[in-house]
Amino acid sequence: MRPLGVRVVGINLYPVKSTRARPVDRAQVERWGLAGDRRWAVIAPDGEPITARRCQALFMVTATTAPDGGLLLTAPGAPDLVVPLPEPAHTVSVRFWNLERAAVGGDAADEWLTATLGRPARLVWLADTAARAVPAEAGGEPGDVFNLGDTAPIHLVTLKSLRRLDDWIAETAVERGEELPEPLDVGRFRANVVLDGALAFAEDDWKRLRIGAVDFRVAGPCGRCVMTTIDPETRAGGKEPIRTLARHRRSGGWAWFGMQLVPETLGEIALGDPAEVLP
């Protein structure tokens, strides 16, 4: 079955987990995710991941992947920093789900991040893209691997679902006598792929999907966290959309929005590509 007119309207990379989105016109799909997406992350000295959930200064960091696989890091008020590709054998203990070690980004990167974020921080890189299995609890199957994201290789949202959520949020505000909020920016959900044209929450029933010429399995829905309540541009926080999602789309202790994808084939996806639901 082909949803008429469903197309890709956004592709985003996050070279370092929790930093600013990097919109692109096209991206290469690898087994572990989109090339250039979440291959790097920031950790505390004890190996615990540092994310924008609790360190919102990460939203101000822009990471750009260099041709050799290294990074360019920029942030307001900080000097630009070029980070060369790490030595894969030089690793440190990390506390990611399903991952125990990652390659270190180097002293210069650690010093830059510590000064920029205002807390001790280290940069790490996923050298072995086959090292991290997608958890079975997140819909992973044997052989599924992913980057340094939360639960799966690729995250997708649809605009009509977002607009339905906006309507629900407005209804909640009216019921509570609150000022009507502005529509949510899709960037709050930090999706890799944004589709338009599908009916609101039609994705709940999708099992497999073809985007352009690349096939994906839908591993399951995405549980949302407090990060969605923070405006990535202003860093202002609030109760939405979690408050309203928990009312309309709560199950198993999570509020759900968006889908997690696992690639079945490899190739390139691009803005304007059609999306087709597969059996």
C-alpha positions in Angstrom: 0.0 0.0 0.0 1.4 3.4 -1.0 0.3 6.5 1.0 -0.2 9.0 -1.9 2.0 12.0 -1.6 4.0 11.0 1.5 7.4 12.4 1.1 10.6 13.3 3.0 10.6 17.0 4.1 13.4 16.9 6.6 16.7 15.0 7.2 18.8 15.8 10.2 22.1 14.7 11.5 23.4 15.1 15.0 27.2 14.4 14.7 27.6 14.6 18.5 24.6 13.3 20.5 22.5 16.1 22.0 24.2 18.9 20.0 22.5 21.1 17.5 20.8 19.6 14.5 22.5 19.6 11.1 19.9 19.7 8.4 21.0 18.0 5.1 19.6 17.4 1.7 20.6 13.8 1.6 22.2 11.1 3.7 23.7 7.7 3.4 21.9 4.9 5.3 24.3 2.5 7.1 23.3 -0.5 9.2 23.9 1.5 12.4 22.1 4.7 11.3 22.7 7.7 9.0 26.3 8.3 8.1 27.5 11.2 10.3 24.8 10.8 12.9 25.5 10.3 16.6 28.8 8.6 16.1 30.2 10.9 18.8 28.9 11.7 22.4 29.9 13.6 25.5 30.4 11.8 28.8 31.2 12.6 32.4 34.5 11.5 34.0 32.7 8.4 35.3 31.6 7.4 31.8 27.9 8.5 32.2 26.5 10.1 29.0 26.0 13.9 29.2 22.9 14.9 27.3 20.9 18.1 26.9 18.3 16.6 29.2 20.4 18.0 32.1 23.1 20.0 30.3 21.2 22.3 28.0 24.4 24.1 27.0 24.9 21.2 24.6 22.1 22.7 22.5 24.5 25.6 21.7 27.3 23.4 20.4 27.4 22.8 16.6 29.3 19.8 15.4 30.2 19.3 11.7 31.7 16.1 10.4 35.0 16.6 8.5 35.8 14.8 5.3 38.2 12.5 7.2 35.6 11.6 9.8 36.8 14.1 12.4 34.9 17.0 13.8 34.7 20.7 13.8 33.2 22.0 17.1 31.8 25.5 17.4 29.9 27.4 20.1 29.1 31.0 20.9 32.0 32.6 22.8 34.3 29.6 22.2 37.2 29.2 19.7 36.5 26.7 16.9 38.1 23.3 17.5 39.1 20.7 14.9 39.0 17.2 16.4 40.9 14.6 14.4 39.5 11.1 14.0 40.5 9.2 17.2 42.7 6.1 17.4 40.3 3.2 17.7 42.5 1.3 20.2 42.6 4.2 22.7 39.4 3.6 24.6 37.7 4.5 27.8 34.9 2.9 29.8 31.4 4.3 29.1 28.0 3.7 30.6 25.8 3.6 27.5 23.1 0.9 27.2 24.7 -2.1 25.5 28.1 -0.4 25.2 31.1 -0.6 27.6 33.9 1.2 25.8 34.4 3.9 23.2 37.4 5.7 21.7 38.5 8.9 23.3 38.3 12.2 21.4 41.5 13.6 23.0 42.6 16.1 25.6 41.9 19.2 23.5 38.3 18.2 22.9 37.9 17.4 26.6 39.2 20.8 27.6 37.1 22.6 25.0 33.9 20.8 26.2 34.6 21.3 29.8 35.1 25.0 29.3 32.1 25.3 27.0 29.6 23.3 29.1 30.9 24.5 32.5 31.4 21.0 33.8 34.0 18.2 33.5 33.3 16.5 30.1 35.0 14.1 27.7 34.4 13.4 24.0 34.1 9.8 22.8 33.6 8.1 19.4 32.0 4.9 18.4 34.9 3.2 16.6 33.2 -0.1 16.0 29.8 0.4 14.5 28.9 -3.3 15.0 29.6 -3.1 18.8 26.2 -1.9 20.0 23.2 -4.1 19.6 19.7 -2.6 19.4 18.0 -3.7 22.7 15.3 -6.3 22.3 13.2 -4.1 24.6 13.3 -1.5 21.8 12.4 -3.9 19.0 15.9 -5.0 18.2 16.4 -8.3 16.4 19.6 -10.4 16.2 22.2 -8.5 14.1 20.6 -5.1 14.6 23.2 -2.5 15.6 23.0 1.3 16.2 25.0 4.4 16.9 25.2 6.4 20.2 21.5 7.3 20.0 19.1 6.2 22.7 17.5 3.0 21.3 17.6 2.5 17.5 19.5 3.6 14.4 17.0 6.1 12.9 14.2 8.2 14.3 11.3 9.3 12.2 8.3 11.7 12.9 5.5 12.9 10.7 4.2 16.5 10.5 0.5 15.7 10.6 1.0 13.8 13.8 2.8 16.9 15.2 0.0 19.1 14.1 -2.5 16.8 15.8 -0.4 17.0 19.0 -0.5 20.8 18.6 -4.3 20.6 18.6 -4.4 18.5 21.7 -2.0 20.9 23.5 -4.3 23.8 22.6 -7.3 21.9 24.0 -5.4 21.3 27.2 -4.5 25.0 27.5 -8.2 26.0 27.0 -9.3 23.5 29.6 -6.9 24.9 32.1 -7.5 28.5 31.2 -3.9 29.0 30.0 -2.6 31.1 27.1 -2.7 29.3 23.8 0.9 28.2 23.0 2.7 28.5 19.7 2.8 25.3 17.5 5.7 23.1 18.4 8.8 23.1 16.2 9.6 19.6 14.9 13.2 20.2 16.0 12.1 19.4 19.6 11.8 15.8 18.7 15.3 15.5 17.2 14.2 13.2 14.4 16.5 12.0 11.6 13.7 11.9 9.1 10.6 14.0 8.9 7.7 12.9 6.6 4.7 14.9 5.4 1.5 13.6 3.7 0.6 10.7 6.0 -2.5 10.9 8.2 -2.0 11.8 11.8 -0.5 8.8 13.7 -0.9 6.5 10.6 2.7 5.4 11.5 1.4 3.5 14.5 0.3 0.8 12.1 3.4 0.7 10.0 5.6 -2.5 10.1 8.0 -1.8 7.2 8.7 1.3 5.2 10.5 2.2 2.0 12.0 5.7 1.7 13.3 6.3 -1.8 15.0 3.0 -2.6 15.9 2.0 1.0 13.8 -0.4 3.1 13.4 -0.1 6.8 11.7 -2.2 9.6 9.7 -0.2 12.1 11.2 -1.4 15.4 8.6 0.4 17.5 7.4 3.8 18.8 9.7 6.3 20.5 9.2 7.0 24.2 9.6 10.7 24.9 11.6 12.3 27.7 11.9 15.8 29.3 14.2 16.9 26.4 11.1 17.6 24.3 9.9 20.2 26.9 13.0 22.3 26.2 13.1 24.8 23.3 16.5 24.0 21.7 16.9 27.6 20.5 16.0 29.5 23.6 16.6 26.7 26.2 13.3 27.7 27.8 11.5 24.8 29.5 7.8 24.0 30.1 5.4 21.1 30.6 4.5 20.5 27.0 4.4 18.3 25.0 4.9 15.6 27.7 1.9 16.7 29.7 -0.4 16.3 26.8 1.3 13.2 25.3 0.9 11.5 28.6 -2.8 12.1 28.4 -3.4 10.9 24.9 -0.5 8.5 24.1 0.7 7.0 27.3 1.4 3.3 27.6 3.8 1.2 29.7 5.0 4.2 31.7 6.0 6.2 28.5 4.5 9.0 26.4 5.0 8.0 22.8 5.7 10.1 19.7 7.5 9.1 16.5 8.9 5.8 15.3 12.3 4.0 15.5 13.6 2.5 12.2 16.1 -0.3 11.5 17.6 -0.4 8.0 16.9 -3.6 6.0 18.8 -2.3 3.0 21.5 0.3 2.5 21.6 3.3 0.2 20.8 7.0 0.1 17.7 9.0 1.1 17.1 12.6 0.0 14.6 15.4 0.5 11.6 14.8 -1.7 11.9 11.0 -1.7 8.6 9.2 -1.6 7.7 7.0 1.4 5.9 3.7 0.8 4.4 1.5 3.5 5.4 -2.2 2.9 3.7 -5.3 4.1 
